[in-house]
Amino acid sequence: MIHTSAPGKIIFFGDHAVVYGRPCLSIALAQRLHVYLKPRSDHRIFLEAPDLNPPVPRTEYPFKNRELSKRLDFFERSLRKFESRVSETDRKKGFEITTSSELAPGLGSSSATIVATIAALALHYNLQLGAEELFKMGCELTTEVNAAPSSGCDVATAVYGGFMRYVKDNVPRKLEWIDYPLIAVHTGKKANTAELVTRVHEKRVKYPSIIDGIFDCIGEIVEKAEKVLASARNPEGYQVIGDLMNMQHGLLNSLGVSTDEIEHLIQLSREVSYGSKISGAGGGDYLIALVNPNRLGEFRQKLHGHSIFEIQLSEEGVFSESGQFESHTARRRTPLVPSARVR
């Protein structure tokens, strides 16, 4: 049994602007997406994804259902990536893949699935993929599947892990994480990432200098945040980070990726936090807030009715694990990507 996993992600700073070459700060989450690949003695291939919405029951590939084929496009494209790399004999080796997710929608589950699947297939075909090759392949698949501009940030976070500074098409640089009191709040609505990214792209085409100016401002906020975060270990430092979060949210709102419901939650969260902002594409999914630990109970009460969790970092990106499908307690982890040095 081959077992790989990759972390989800939260973008701390730099949302949307990262698609257009500005830096972002991204956090690999402790929650992971798992892929289990079991070799078969014949040529048949099966896929099961019980955590997708709606769930995908055990289904044989090629998929006969057109809608199912569209939803699992990433899997077919992943297989194609290996066709020219393996022998005809190896291509006929059947297997079964099952996914299991600790990630809620909106936490980078799509990219984590792609990265963990590529890693599992590489192990199945006995191919050695370097970190940069895995990253490049994951970015290509993400762009093809979403049919929208992509930054590669989600893929980079899933591949390398940790708290990182990332610029499009570049290897990320890991930063030191100091257990910041960062909270994620689900807005109660699922976002359509590709639609929102396309909306921002169309707005940039219509108002290029204005939108690029907004992206430049977001980039400046990222630079400032990175410097402050390196030493933010007290309420004064946290307040500066909160101010920067509020500023960036205002800029994201001007891009048209917020909603009245999100703005209401942002205002509620700011009453009991240092600052808050959309994380990711916007339109739904998650917002994040920097909260004084002494006011966490008050924060939960203020955002009652919404799913909330404290963000915990995973220093590890994609890796191979041993153990049975049911067991997650005693695992031997084999990193597939060497750790980057913390600046």
C-alpha positions in Angstrom: 0.0 0.0 0.0 1.3 3.4 -1.0 0.1 6.3 1.3 1.0 9.9 0.6 -0.4 13.1 2.1 -0.1 16.9 1.6 -1.2 19.8 3.7 -3.9 22.4 3.1 -3.2 26.1 3.2 -4.3 29.5 4.4 -3.1 32.6 2.7 -2.1 35.1 5.4 -1.2 38.1 3.1 -1.1 38.6 -0.7 -4.4 37.1 -1.9 -5.1 37.6 -5.6 -2.1 39.9 -6.1 0.1 36.8 -6.0 -1.5 35.7 -9.3 0.1 38.8 -10.9 3.7 38.5 -9.6 3.4 40.1 -6.1 4.6 38.2 -3.1 2.3 36.4 -0.6 2.7 34.8 2.8 1.1 31.3 3.0 0.6 28.8 5.8 0.6 25.0 5.5 -2.0 23.6 7.7 -1.7 20.7 10.1 -4.8 19.2 8.4 -3.9 17.0 5.4 -5.3 15.3 2.4 -4.4 11.6 2.2 -4.1 9.4 -0.9 -3.9 5.6 -0.6 -2.8 3.6 -3.7 -3.2 -0.2 -3.6 -1.6 -2.1 -6.6 -3.7 -4.6 -8.4 -2.7 -7.8 -10.1 -4.6 -6.8 -13.3 -4.7 -3.7 -15.5 -7.9 -2.2 -14.0 -7.9 1.2 -12.3 -10.4 2.4 -9.6 -10.9 5.6 -7.8 -12.9 6.4 -4.6 -13.3 9.8 -3.1 -15.7 9.7 -0.2 -14.9 13.2 1.1 -15.8 15.0 -2.1 -19.1 16.8 -2.2 -21.0 14.8 -3.4 -19.0 11.7 -2.5 -17.5 9.6 -5.3 -18.1 5.9 -4.8 -15.6 3.3 -6.0 -15.6 3.9 -9.7 -13.6 2.3 -12.5 -11.5 4.4 -14.8 -12.0 5.5 -17.6 -15.1 7.2 -16.2 -18.3 6.5 -18.2 -20.3 9.3 -16.5 -19.7 12.6 -18.2 -20.3 14.7 -15.1 -18.1 12.5 -13.0 -15.4 12.6 -15.6 -15.5 16.4 -15.5 -15.3 16.5 -11.6 -12.3 14.0 -11.7 -10.5 15.7 -14.6 -7.5 16.1 -12.4 -7.1 12.4 -12.1 -7.1 11.7 -15.8 -4.7 14.6 -16.5 -2.4 13.2 -13.7 -2.3 9.8 -15.4 -1.5 11.5 -18.7 1.5 13.3 -17.1 3.1 9.9 -16.5 2.3 8.2 -19.9 5.5 9.4 -21.6 7.6 8.6 -18.5 6.8 4.9 -18.0 7.0 1.8 -20.1 4.0 0.2 -21.7 4.3 -2.7 -19.2 4.1 -0.2 -16.3 1.1 1.6 -17.8 -0.8 -1.7 -17.7 -0.3 -2.1 -13.9 -3.7 -1.6 -12.3 -4.3 0.0 -9.0 -7.0 1.5 -6.7 -6.8 5.0 -5.2 -8.8 6.2 -2.2 -8.7 9.7 -0.8 -9.3 10.7 2.7 -9.4 14.4 3.7 -9.0 16.3 7.0 -9.6 19.5 5.0 -12.8 21.5 4.8 -13.5 23.0 1.4 -11.7 26.3 0.9 -8.5 25.2 2.6 -6.5 24.2 -0.5 -7.9 20.7 -0.7 -7.9 20.7 -4.6 -4.1 21.4 -4.8 -3.4 19.1 -1.9 -5.2 16.3 -3.7 -3.3 16.9 -7.0 0.1 17.0 -5.2 -0.6 13.9 -3.1 -1.9 12.0 -6.1 1.1 12.9 -8.3 3.4 11.7 -5.4 1.5 8.4 -5.1 1.6 7.8 -8.8 5.3 8.5 -8.9 6.0 6.0 -6.2 3.7 3.5 -7.9 5.7 3.8 -11.2 9.0 4.0 -9.3 9.8 7.4 -10.6 12.0 9.9 -8.7 10.4 13.4 -8.8 12.4 16.3 -7.4 10.6 19.0 -5.5 10.7 21.5 -8.3 9.5 18.9 -10.8 6.6 18.0 -8.6 5.8 21.7 -8.1 5.9 22.4 -11.8 3.7 19.4 -12.6 1.2 20.4 -9.9 1.0 23.9 -11.2 0.4 22.7 -14.8 -2.4 20.5 -13.6 -4.0 23.2 -11.5 -4.1 25.6 -14.4 -5.5 23.0 -16.8 -8.2 21.9 -14.4 -9.3 25.4 -13.3 -9.0 27.0 -16.7 -8.2 30.3 -15.0 -5.1 32.2 -14.1 -3.2 30.5 -11.2 -0.4 31.7 -8.9 0.8 28.2 -7.9 0.7 29.3 -4.2 -1.6 26.4 -3.2 0.6 23.9 -4.9 3.8 25.4 -3.5 2.4 25.2 0.0 1.3 21.5 -0.5 4.7 20.6 -1.9 7.0 22.4 0.5 4.9 23.0 3.7 5.7 25.5 6.4 5.2 29.2 6.7 6.5 30.7 3.5 7.0 33.7 1.3 6.0 32.8 -2.3 6.3 34.7 -5.6 4.8 33.2 -8.7 7.0 30.7 -10.6 9.6 30.8 -7.9 10.7 28.3 -5.2 9.2 29.5 -1.9 11.3 30.8 1.0 10.4 29.4 4.4 9.9 31.9 7.3 9.9 31.4 11.0 6.5 30.7 12.6 5.9 31.9 16.1 2.5 30.4 16.9 0.6 33.5 16.1 -2.9 33.5 17.6 -4.6 33.2 14.2 -8.2 32.0 13.9 -10.0 30.8 10.7 -13.8 31.3 10.5 -15.9 29.7 7.8 -18.3 32.2 6.2 -21.0 29.5 5.7 -20.7 29.8 1.9 -18.7 27.8 -0.6 -16.6 30.0 -3.0 -16.0 29.4 -6.6 -12.3 30.1 -6.9 -12.0 30.0 -10.7 -15.0 32.3 -11.1 -13.6 34.9 -8.6 -10.1 34.8 -10.1 -11.6 35.3 -13.6 -13.7 38.2 -12.3 -10.5 39.9 -10.9 -8.7 39.2 -14.2 -11.6 40.8 -16.2 -11.5 43.9 -13.9 -7.8 44.2 -14.5 -8.3 44.1 -18.2 -10.9 46.9 -17.9 -8.9 49.0 -15.4 -5.3 47.9 -15.8 -3.5 50.8 -14.1 -6.0 51.0 -11.2 -6.0 47.3 -10.5 -2.2 47.0 -10.8 -2.0 49.9 -8.3 -4.1 47.9 -5.9 -1.9 44.9 -6.4 1.2 47.1 -5.7 -0.4 48.2 -2.5 -1.1 44.6 -1.5 2.5 43.8 -2.3 3.8 46.6 0.0 1.5 45.3 2.8 3.1 41.8 2.3 6.6 43.3 2.6 5.7 45.2 5.7 3.9 42.2 7.3 6.9 39.9 6.7 9.2 42.3 8.6 6.7 42.8 11.5 5.9 39.1 11.8 9.6 38.3 12.3 9.4 40.0 15.7 5.7 40.2 16.6 5.5 38.5 19.9 3.4 41.0 21.9 0.1 42.9 21.7 1.8 45.9 20.1 3.2 43.9 17.3 0.0 42.0 16.9 -1.9 45.3 16.5 0.3 46.3 13.7 -0.3 43.0 12.0 -4.1 43.4 12.6 -3.9 46.9 11.0 -2.2 45.5 7.9 -4.8 42.7 7.7 -7.6 45.3 7.8 -5.9 47.4 5.1 -5.5 44.4 2.8 -9.1 43.3 3.3 -10.2 46.8 2.2 -8.1 46.4 -1.0 -9.6 42.9 -1.6 -13.1 44.3 -1.1 -12.3 46.9 -3.8 -11.5 44.1 -6.2 -15.1 42.9 -5.8 -14.4 39.6 -4.0 -16.2 40.3 -0.7 -19.9 40.1 0.0 -22.4 41.8 2.4 -22.4 38.7 4.5 -18.6 38.6 4.7 -18.4 42.3 5.5 -20.8 41.7 8.4 -18.6 38.9 9.8 -15.5 41.0 9.3 -17.0 43.8 11.4 -18.1 41.4 14.1 -14.6 39.8 14.2 -12.9 43.1 14.4 -14.8 44.0 17.6 -12.9 41.2 19.4 -9.6 40.9 17.5 -6.6 42.8 16.3 -7.7 42.6 12.7 -9.3 40.3 10.1 -9.5 39.7 6.4 -10.6 37.4 3.6 -8.2 34.5 3.0 -7.9 33.1 -0.5 -10.3 33.9 -3.4 -13.0 35.5 -1.3 -16.7 35.2 -2.0 -17.1 32.7 0.8 -15.0 30.0 2.4 -12.8 31.4 5.1 -11.8 34.7 6.8 -9.0 34.9 9.2 -8.5 37.0 12.4 -5.6 37.7 14.7 -7.1 37.2 18.2 -5.8 37.9 21.7 -5.8 34.5 23.3 -7.4 36.0 26.4 -10.4 37.0 24.2 -10.8 33.7 22.3 -13.9 32.8 24.2 -15.4 36.2 23.5 -14.5 35.8 19.9 -16.2 32.4 19.6 -19.3 33.9 21.2 -19.3 36.8 18.8 -19.0 34.5 15.8 -21.4 31.9 17.2 -22.9 29.6 14.6 -19.8 29.6 12.4 -17.2 26.9 12.2 -14.0 28.2 13.8 -10.6 26.7 14.3 -7.1 27.8 15.5 -4.6 27.7 12.7 -1.8 25.2 13.4 1.3 25.0 11.2 2.6 21.9 9.4 6.3 22.3 8.7 6.1 19.3 6.4 4.9 19.4 2.8 4.0 16.3 0.8 5.3 13.1 2.2 5.0 9.3 2.0 3.5 7.5 5.0 3.4 3.8 6.0 0.6 2.1 7.8 -2.9 0.8 7.1 -5.8 2.8 5.8 -7.5 2.9 9.2 -4.5 3.8 11.3 -3.2 7.4 11.6 -1.6 7.1 15.0 1.7 5.2 14.4 3.1 6.5 11.1 6.5 6.6 9.6 6.9 9.7 7.5 9.2 9.9 4.6 9.5 13.5 3.3 9.4 13.6 -0.5 10.7 17.2 -0.5 13.8 18.4 1.4 13.1 21.1 4.0 13.9 24.6 2.9 16.0 26.7 5.3 14.2 29.3 7.4 15.4 32.7 6.7 
